[in-house]
């Protein structure tokens, strides 16, 4: 299913997309939800607010970033699938993290919110027809398809999981 064409995503998303195995988007979202919840639950409490360097995000920041980004990806997918031709702006992830105050939240609350958002994304992608998945729109100044957004969401999460494994644990 991942046979994406060059006009379906901007080059800077390729690093995320290539992390995702060839798979059905919905099945990938479901499987990844269980895996990432298990992963986040395995992180020791003393690492939840750990920063590997000055100014870097904590694990809590990363979880809330994943939640925010997934909401934005799903919103983009919805708009494009519904044939909305409005160009969708990007977002400044660092500004979001600063104002989100993830470190003032309970870890379990972040995981519960993550699960709710992922379930909503799964529900949304379950409604898309094969034609919807091929719909093209513009987001962050680049052409993107609905199916590419699904793979970007999956790959984005894998990217951050890898960062946590390499730099936090």
N, C-alpha and C positions, 0 to 999 in steps of 0.2 A: 504493500500500500504506500510505501514511502517514496515512490518514484516521482519525486518533486521536480518540477521544471525550474530553470533559473529565474523566471519571472514571478515565482511564487514566494520568494523571500529575499530580503536584502542580504548581501554577503556577510554582514556582521552576525547574522543568526546561524550561519553554517556551523560554527563551533558547537552550538547547542544541538542542532539537528543531527549532526554526525554522532553524537553520544547515544542517540535513541536507536534501538534495534528495529529491524523491519517488523512492524506489528500494526494491528488495528489500534487506532487512537483510543477508543473507549476502553478496550481491554488493557491497554497500557496505562491509562489513567487509574483504573481500578487496581491493577496490580501494584503500581507505584505507590498508591495511597497506603496500602498495607505495609509495604516495605519501608516507606519513609517514616510512618508512625512508629514502627518497630525500631528503626534506626534512632529517631529522636528520643524515644523512651529509653534507649540503651546508653545515652550520654549521661555521664555522672553529673550530679547536681552542681558540683564545684566548677564545672565547665560551662554552665548555662550563661554566665555573664563574663566569661573569660575573653580577653582580646589578645591575640598573638602579637600585636604591635600597637603603638599609640595611634589612635584615630581609626582603627579597624573595627568592624562590626563584631558584636557578640553573637553567640548561637541564637539567643532570643531575637536579636535584630534580624538575623538571617531568616528565621522562621516567619517573622512578620513581613519581611521583604517578599518571601515566597507567596504569602497570602495576598499582599497588595498586587504583586505582579500578575498572579493568576487571575485576580479579579479584572485587571486591565486587559489581559489576554482574552478572557472570556467575553468581555464587553466588546472588544474589537471583533471577535469571531461572530458574535450576535449581529452586530451592525452590518458587517460585510455579508453574512448569510442572508440577511433581510434586504439585500440590494441597496443599502444606504451608501451612496457614492461620496459622502463627506470624507475628506482627508482627516485622519485621526492623528492627533499630535502624540509625541513621545512624552515621557515623564522623567523627571530627575530623581533617580532612585535614592541618592544620598539625602536630598531634601525630605523625602518621604520617611526615611529611617530616622532622621534627626527629630522630626515632629511626632513620630508614632509612639515614642517612649516605651518601646517593647520591654525594657529592663525594669519598668515599674509594674509589669504584669506578672501574674502567676504563670509558670511554665505550662501547667495543665490547661489553662485558659487559652494559651496560644495554640496548643495542639488540638483542642476542641474546635477552635475557629478554623484552623487549617483543614480539619476533617470536613467541616460544614461547607467551606468554600470548594474543596475538591469534589464533594458530593454534588454541589450545584453545577460545577463544570462538567462532571460526568453526565448529569441529567441533560444539560444543554447539548453536549455533543451527541448524545443518544438521539436527539430530535433531528439532527442534520441528515439530509439525504445525500446521495453521492454527488448530485449536482451542487448542493449547498457547499459541500467540502471543497469543490473546485472554484467556488466564487472568489473573485479577486477584488481587492480594495487597496486603499493606501493607508499605511500607518507608519509613523516615525519617518516620514518622507520616502518611503519605499513601498513597492508593490508587495502584497502578501495575500496568500490564499487562506481560506478557513482551515484547510487541512494542515498547512504549514504552521499556523498558529497552534494547533494541537501538538505538533511535534516540537515546536519552540517551547511550549509550556513544559512538556516532558523533559526536554533537554536542559532547560534552565534549572529545573530542580536537580537533575543529575549533576550539573556543573557545581551547584552550591553544596551538594552532598560531598562531592570530591574535594572541594575546598576545605570543608570541615574535617574530612578524614586526613588531609595532608597537613593542615595548619593548626588544628584545634585539639586533636586527639593523640 
